[in-house]
Amino acid sequence: MPISRINTNSIANNSINASDLLDASITAAKIISVANTQITGNIVSSQITSVGGSQITANTIANSAFQTGAVENYMNAAGLGFGMRNRIINGAMMIDQRNAGASVTPTSSGYTLDRWQAVVSQSSKYSVQQNAGAVTPPAGFTKYLGVTSLSAYSVAAGDFFALTHYIEGLNTADLGFGAAGASTVTMSFWVRSSLTGSFGGSLQNSAQNRCYPFTYTISAANTWEQKTVTIAGDTTGTWLTDSGRGIGVVFGLGVGSTYGSGTANAWVGSQIFVPTGSTSVVGTNGATFYITGVQLEKGSVATSFDYRPYGTELALCQRYYWQCVKVMGGCWLTDTCYNSVLQFPVTMRTTPTLASSSTFTARTGSNGTPAISTGVTGLSASPDAVWVYNSASNWTVSSGNQVTLNGGFSAEL
């Protein structure tokens, strides 16, 4: 008599093993269910072709199934990290409020593109321009900061030429620098230069008495290369966690022996811009140094660039500088005094100052006679608003006028 049915009572335990089954002989349709207790051991990714979204629910995965940090590490690696991963503002060089893409020859401590300061011991040695040279940026970027050397300058011992970016202490407090357990950070960036060799930079505290000089190599001239530098957090020194300078990031462009000496990749208790032997961009006439995609993040792995919406990046920049072309309504209180209150688009880091180059233009009288442009004085009331006034004479008392302020408010670090 043929056997018409085999049930579980007909099969001894462990009597069927993998070698008794033909490939593909058991399909999903033939398996009604598998109790949780019937699968033991580990299932690796190579054993899973796919899992339908409805087959695993939140109730079927215990909280302990994911190690602490596993999800965060995965999302970071996929470029989906939490919060503000990149502590650099305007790392993609998109914002240039001061110069609107024009070339500038910076003076000492002058700002170029937003948040990027030029540090120079001698004037007229290099120029800075957004997208200088009009080369194609690396994939994923449309802008870069371009440096061009204006001479073949022989750097003296006390000379220094660099780009710096200061990060507010409120945005670095969680890194715990200056104490045991300080977080490791990783900096990544795209760079292109007409020169090759060993280049340098550093991380610094606000007092510049704790510095970490680092080195990176540009292998091919006029070619975009991505660099990564991992830095163990400093466990000593004073690192501000308020609205002052938390961490300074420096990229050297030519530094003499006073500030350009020492071993790379170690914390030192003095002001060092670059390690010994770093390439001098200003030492070659016409040499170029282009940089973009600058990111400083917590952790020992460089993740994909943390793109933020343009409006968000602009607002972050405006906390430190706001370029204003503002038409205001107001009234002449006397023939020498006009005033108006101007609200800032975002709360600035501190009470700002008004650039000396700012202008104040008014059309006098009810018929809008020709504009009169004079200097402007701003009395800042708070980080949120400013009272603007001008003390030129010969204005019509009590007349309402159209007044334009063209200037910049700075609360830079």
C-alpha positions in Angstrom: 0.0 0.0 0.0 1.4 3.4 -0.9 2.1 5.8 1.8 -0.4 8.7 1.4 0.6 10.8 4.4 3.6 11.4 6.5 3.2 13.3 9.7 5.7 14.4 12.3 5.1 11.3 14.3 6.5 9.2 11.4 9.9 11.0 11.3 12.5 10.5 13.9 14.2 13.5 15.3 17.2 14.6 13.3 16.5 12.0 10.6 16.4 14.5 7.8 19.4 16.7 7.2 20.5 19.2 4.5 22.0 16.5 2.3 18.7 14.7 2.0 17.0 17.8 0.4 17.3 18.7 -3.3 18.1 22.3 -4.0 15.0 24.4 -4.3 12.8 21.5 -3.2 11.3 23.4 -0.3 9.7 26.7 -1.2 8.2 29.5 0.9 4.7 28.4 -0.2 5.3 25.0 1.5 6.2 26.5 4.8 3.2 27.8 6.8 5.1 29.1 9.7 8.2 28.7 11.8 8.0 29.1 15.5 10.6 31.4 17.0 12.2 28.6 18.9 12.9 26.5 15.8 15.6 28.9 14.4 18.7 29.1 16.5 22.2 30.4 16.0 23.2 33.4 13.8 21.7 34.2 10.4 24.3 36.1 8.2 23.5 38.4 5.4 24.6 35.9 2.7 21.8 33.6 3.9 19.1 36.1 3.3 18.0 37.0 -0.2 15.3 39.5 0.8 12.9 40.2 3.6 9.5 41.7 2.9 8.7 44.9 4.8 5.7 43.3 6.5 7.5 40.2 7.7 9.5 41.9 10.5 7.7 44.2 12.8 8.9 46.3 15.7 7.5 43.7 18.1 9.6 40.9 16.6 13.0 42.6 17.3 14.1 42.9 20.9 15.7 46.2 22.0 18.9 44.3 22.8 19.2 43.1 19.2 21.0 46.3 18.2 24.2 47.3 19.9 24.4 50.9 21.2 25.6 53.1 18.4 25.1 50.5 15.7 22.2 52.4 14.0 24.0 55.7 14.4 27.2 54.3 12.9 25.2 52.8 10.0 23.4 56.1 9.3 26.7 58.1 9.5 28.3 55.7 7.0 25.4 56.2 4.7 25.5 60.0 5.0 22.4 60.1 7.1 23.8 61.1 10.4 22.0 62.8 13.3 22.0 66.5 13.9 24.8 68.8 12.6 27.5 66.3 11.8 29.7 68.9 10.2 30.9 71.5 12.6 32.3 73.6 9.7 29.9 76.3 8.4 30.1 77.0 4.7 32.4 74.1 4.1 31.1 73.8 0.6 32.0 77.5 0.0 28.5 78.4 -1.2 28.2 81.7 0.7 30.2 84.8 -0.2 28.2 87.8 1.3 31.1 90.2 1.4 32.5 89.9 -2.1 29.7 88.2 -4.2 32.3 86.1 -6.1 34.8 89.0 -6.7 38.5 88.5 -6.2 40.0 90.1 -3.0 43.5 90.6 -1.7 43.0 90.1 2.0 44.7 92.0 4.8 45.5 90.4 8.1 42.5 88.9 9.8 40.2 89.9 6.9 37.4 87.6 5.9 37.0 86.2 2.4 34.2 83.7 1.8 31.9 83.5 4.8 33.5 82.1 7.9 36.9 81.8 6.2 39.5 84.2 7.5 42.8 85.2 5.8 45.7 85.3 8.2 48.7 87.1 6.8 51.9 88.6 8.2 52.6 90.5 4.9 50.1 92.1 2.6 49.5 91.5 -1.1 51.0 87.9 -1.2 47.8 86.1 -2.3 44.3 86.7 -3.5 41.1 84.8 -2.7 38.1 84.3 -4.9 35.1 82.0 -5.0 35.7 79.6 -7.9 39.0 81.3 -8.9 40.3 79.9 -12.2 36.9 78.6 -13.1 37.9 74.9 -12.9 35.3 72.2 -12.5 34.7 71.4 -8.8 34.8 67.8 -7.5 31.6 65.8 -8.0 28.8 66.9 -5.6 30.1 70.5 -5.3 29.6 73.7 -7.3 31.8 76.1 -5.4 35.3 76.2 -3.9 37.6 78.7 -2.3 40.5 79.6 -4.6 43.8 81.0 -3.5 46.3 82.4 -6.0 49.8 83.4 -5.1 50.7 87.0 -6.3 54.5 86.7 -6.1 57.3 84.3 -5.4 57.7 85.4 -1.8 60.5 83.9 0.3 58.8 83.3 3.7 60.8 84.7 6.7 61.0 82.9 10.0 58.2 85.0 11.6 55.9 85.0 8.6 52.6 83.2 8.3 50.0 82.9 5.6 47.0 80.7 6.1 43.2 80.3 5.9 41.4 79.8 9.2 38.0 78.8 10.3 36.9 79.3 13.9 34.1 77.1 15.3 32.0 78.6 18.1 32.4 76.9 21.4 28.7 76.2 21.7 29.1 74.0 18.6 32.1 72.0 20.0 31.2 71.6 23.7 30.1 68.0 23.3 33.5 67.0 22.0 34.9 67.3 25.6 38.3 68.7 24.6 40.4 69.6 27.6 39.3 66.6 29.7 39.7 62.9 30.0 37.5 61.1 27.4 37.9 63.9 24.8 36.3 62.7 21.5 38.3 61.8 18.4 37.4 64.0 15.4 37.9 63.5 11.7 38.4 66.2 9.2 37.9 65.6 5.5 38.2 68.0 2.5 38.8 68.2 -1.2 41.9 70.1 -2.3 43.5 70.9 -5.6 46.8 72.7 -6.2 49.3 73.5 -9.0 52.0 72.4 -6.5 52.6 68.9 -5.2 54.1 67.6 -2.0 53.5 67.8 1.7 51.0 70.4 2.9 50.1 71.3 6.5 47.5 72.7 8.8 46.5 72.5 12.4 43.7 72.5 15.0 44.0 75.1 17.7 42.3 76.3 20.9 41.2 79.9 21.5 44.5 80.8 23.3 46.5 79.1 20.5 48.6 77.4 23.2 47.2 73.9 22.3 47.8 73.0 18.7 47.7 69.8 16.6 49.7 70.3 13.4 48.7 67.8 10.7 50.1 67.0 7.3 48.6 65.7 4.1 50.0 65.0 0.6 48.9 66.4 -2.7 50.1 63.8 -5.2 49.1 65.2 -8.6 49.1 68.8 -9.8 45.8 70.5 -10.8 43.8 67.5 -9.7 41.1 67.3 -7.1 42.0 64.9 -4.3 40.1 64.1 -1.1 42.0 64.1 2.1 41.2 62.7 5.6 42.8 63.6 8.9 41.8 61.8 12.1 42.8 63.6 15.4 42.5 62.2 18.9 40.8 64.8 21.1 43.1 66.9 23.4 42.7 65.9 27.0 44.5 69.0 28.4 44.4 72.7 27.9 41.6 75.2 27.9 38.9 74.8 25.3 36.0 77.3 25.3 32.5 75.9 25.3 30.7 79.3 25.2 30.1 81.8 22.3 33.9 82.3 22.0 36.3 80.4 19.8 35.9 76.7 20.5 38.2 75.2 17.8 40.3 76.9 15.1 41.0 75.1 11.9 44.0 76.2 10.0 45.2 75.5 6.4 48.8 76.7 5.8 49.8 78.6 2.7 53.3 79.4 3.7 54.6 79.5 7.2 58.1 80.4 8.6 60.0 78.4 11.2 58.5 80.3 14.2 55.0 79.0 13.6 55.9 76.2 11.2 58.1 73.8 13.0 57.6 70.5 14.9 56.4 67.0 14.3 53.1 66.3 12.7 50.2 64.5 14.3 50.7 65.3 18.0 49.4 67.8 20.4 51.8 70.6 21.4 51.7 73.4 24.0 52.6 76.2 21.6 51.2 78.0 18.5 52.0 76.0 15.5 50.3 76.5 12.1 51.9 73.7 10.2 54.5 70.9 10.7 58.1 71.3 9.6 58.6 71.1 5.8 55.1 72.1 4.7 54.8 73.4 1.1 54.6 77.2 0.7 52.0 78.3 -1.8 53.0 82.0 -1.6 56.6 80.9 -2.5 55.6 80.3 -6.2 54.3 83.1 -8.3 50.9 82.2 -9.7 50.6 79.0 -7.6 47.0 78.0 -6.9 45.4 76.3 -3.9 41.7 75.4 -4.1 39.6 73.8 -1.4 36.0 72.7 -0.8 33.9 70.1 1.0 35.6 70.8 4.4 34.1 68.8 7.1 35.0 68.3 10.8 33.0 65.7 12.6 33.0 63.6 15.7 34.4 60.1 15.4 37.3 58.3 13.7 35.6 57.8 10.3 35.1 60.4 7.6 31.5 60.2 6.4 29.9 61.7 3.3 29.6 65.5 3.2 26.8 66.9 5.4 24.9 68.9 2.9 22.5 71.4 4.4 19.8 73.5 2.6 21.2 76.7 1.1 18.8 78.8 3.3 20.0 77.0 6.4 23.7 77.5 5.5 23.1 81.2 4.8 21.3 81.7 8.2 24.2 79.9 9.9 26.6 82.4 8.3 24.5 85.4 9.2 24.9 84.6 12.9 28.5 85.9 12.3 28.1 88.4 9.4 25.2 90.0 7.6 25.6 91.9 4.4 22.7 94.3 4.4 21.2 96.3 1.5 18.1 97.5 3.3 15.6 100.1 2.3 14.1 101.7 5.5 11.4 104.1 6.4 12.1 106.7 9.0 11.9 110.3 9.9 14.3 113.2 10.3 14.1 114.3 13.9 16.2 117.3 13.4 18.1 118.6 10.4 21.1 116.6 11.5 19.6 113.4 12.8 17.8 110.4 11.2 17.2 107.2 12.9 15.6 103.8 12.3 15.5 100.4 14.0 16.8 97.5 11.9 15.9 93.9 12.8 18.6 91.2 12.0 17.4 88.1 10.1 18.9 85.9 12.8 20.2 86.4 16.3 23.9 87.2 15.9 26.6 85.7 18.0 27.1 88.9 19.9 26.4 92.6 19.5 27.8 93.3 16.1 29.8 96.1 14.7 29.0 98.0 11.5 31.7 98.0 8.8 33.3 101.4 8.2 32.7 101.1 4.5 28.9 101.1 5.0 27.0 103.8 3.3 23.7 105.6 4.1 21.7 106.9 1.1 18.6 109.0 1.4 16.1 110.7 -1.0 15.0 113.9 0.6 11.7 115.7 0.3 8.3 114.5 -0.8 9.2 114.5 -4.4 12.2 112.2 -4.0 15.0 114.5 -5.0 18.4 113.0 -6.0 20.0 110.6 -3.5 22.6 111.9 -1.0 25.1 109.4 0.2 27.0 109.8 3.4 28.8 107.8 6.1 26.7 105.8 8.5 27.0 105.2 12.2 25.2 102.2 13.8 24.4 101.9 17.5 23.9 98.2 18.1 21.2 97.7 20.8 21.5 93.9 20.9 22.4 90.8 18.9 18.8 91.0 17.5 18.5 94.5 16.2 20.4 97.8 15.7 19.4 101.4 15.9 20.8 103.1 12.8 21.4 106.8 12.7 23.2 109.4 10.6 24.4 112.8 11.7 24.8 114.7 8.4 23.2 118.1 8.2 20.7 119.8 5.8 17.9 117.3 6.1 14.2 118.3 6.2 12.9 118.0 9.7 9.9 115.7 10.2 9.9 114.6 6.6 9.5 110.9 5.8 12.1 109.6 3.4 13.3 106.5 1.7 16.7 105.6 3.2 19.0 102.8 2.1 21.7 101.2 4.3 24.4 99.3 2.4 26.7 97.7 4.9 27.9 94.8 6.8 27.3 93.8 10.4 30.0 91.6 11.9 29.9 89.4 15.0 32.8 87.2 13.9 34.8 85.1 16.3 
